[in-house]
Amino acid sequence: MQWRKTREQAHESTDFAGFGALVEAAHAEPRLRHLYVYSSHWTLGFSSCTGYPFHTEVGIAPAHNGSPYRVMKHPLAEVLGETATAEEAVALAVSFLVTGLGPAVEGTAERDE
């Protein structure tokens, strides 16, 4: 359901092609598709839980006005790498995921505390 909403948002954001390309590339990747997707300020976050506060595994900021796609580590401040295309950004993001991660579990990041 969350992926559907995110894809609809991207489809409606025709003036921000980088966001739409990123959403579709991320949706095409099974390892990201099994995580909970959310967006904040056009940046996609991928969480291993479905509730807030999220446990963000990785984030990707879309290209905009000539800037590259940026793959980031939670709390979405540390840039892990930059790429020219959405597909490259997705591949880079996946390379930072822990092996065997997913699907996202119901609850929040505080579930283990």
N, C-alpha and C positions, 0 to 999 in steps of 0.2 A: 504494500500500500504506500509506504513512504517513497519507494523508488518511483512509483507511478506519479505521485505528487511532484517529485523533483523533476521528472521528465516533462510534465505538463508546464511547470514553471519555466523550464529551459525553452520549451517550444514557444511560450508566450513572450519570451525575452528576445525578440528578433533583432533588437538593436545591440545585443551583446553576444556576438557569434562565438566568442571564445568560451563562454559559459555553456552554451548548447553543445558545442563540440566536446567539451570536457565531460558533461553529463552522459552523452551517448557513448563515449569511449570507456568511461568508468562502468557503465551499465553492461557493456559487452564483455567485461572481465569478470569471470565467475568468482574469483577470490574477493573482489570488492563488492560484487552484487550480493554476497552472503552477509555482508556487514550492514549495519544500519547507516544510511546516508542522511546527512543533514547539510544545510547550507547556511552560512553566516557571512554577510557582506560579499556574496558571490563565491566564496571559498567553500569547497566541498570538504566535509569531514566524514570520516569512516570510523564508526564506533563498534566495539564488540558487545555493547549492550544497547537496549532500545530506549531507555529512559534517561532523563536529565538528572544529575550531571552525567554526561556521556563519558565513556572511556575511549577517547579518540586514539586510534592506532596510527593514523596518518591523515594528512590533509593535502589538498591540491588547490592552489589559486589559479584561476584561468588567466590566459594571456589577455592583455588589454592595452590598447594604444601603443603597440610596439614592444611591450614588456613580454618576457617569456612566461611559460607556465612554471609555477614554483611548487615543488613538493616540500612539505613541511612536517616537522615533528611536533607533536602536542607539547605545549599549548598553542600550536600554530604560529610560533614565533621564530623558531630555529629552521632556517632553510637548509634542506638536505641536498637539494639540487635543482637545476633549472633546465628546461627543455624547450625545443621549438614547437613541438606538436602535442596535442592532447594525448595521442596514443603513446608517445614517448614518456609523457608525464605519468600516465597510468602504469606503464611497465616499470618505471622507476619506483613509484609508490608501492607496487606489489613486491618489489625486491626488498623493501624494508619491513614487510609483514612477517611476523613470527610463523614458522612452519606449523601447519595444522590449525591455524586460527579460523574461527567461524563455525557455524553461523552465529550471528548475534544472538545473545540471550536476553530474555525479558528481564527488566530491572534497571538499576542504575549502577554507576561506578562505585557507589557506596555499599553495594551489596555484600562485599567481603569484609567490611569494617565492623 
